[in-house]
């Protein structure tokens, strides 16, 4: 009986030690699980913090790009405004120059008839003739302004005939000179020399400006 009781006591002791060891293992597992949860929470917290930092960084970069875009737009607006002002000024200057040119042509047109009749004897013409007044825009051999020369040409004569007449009647002008009309403005060139005065619109009368 004593031996049996001792065996029962030993078994109880072994069972108590086993339960104690099991409890210790369970406690270790619980602590480890708690530690893992804490680490996971810390890791998650760090990840959230990193995401927030990245988000703030992106917001700052977007703000920076938006400000730069606004600044670039302002600079572009300034350049566009300056170009528009320059264009409007150029158009105003061009319009003013055109107005002055138009006024000059009107004055020349108004002066043409008087040039044809500036104290020279009246020369009558027919429908097949034209009266040309050639006004040299240079000084005469005597130092004063060269007087105009008026002559009647046949309407079918060419500009070449007028050039030869100028060379003969105004010798000091030389061989290199130009003929033109003031209104409408037209400069005659070598390609016009073979054309008749009628084809050139110089009939029944016209004033030619002679320049060198």
Beta strands, then each sheet from edge to edge (+ up, - down):
strand 1: 129-136
strand 2: 149-154
strand 3: 178-182
strand 4: 185-187
strand 5: 205-211
sheet 1: 2+ 1- 5- 3+ 4-
end
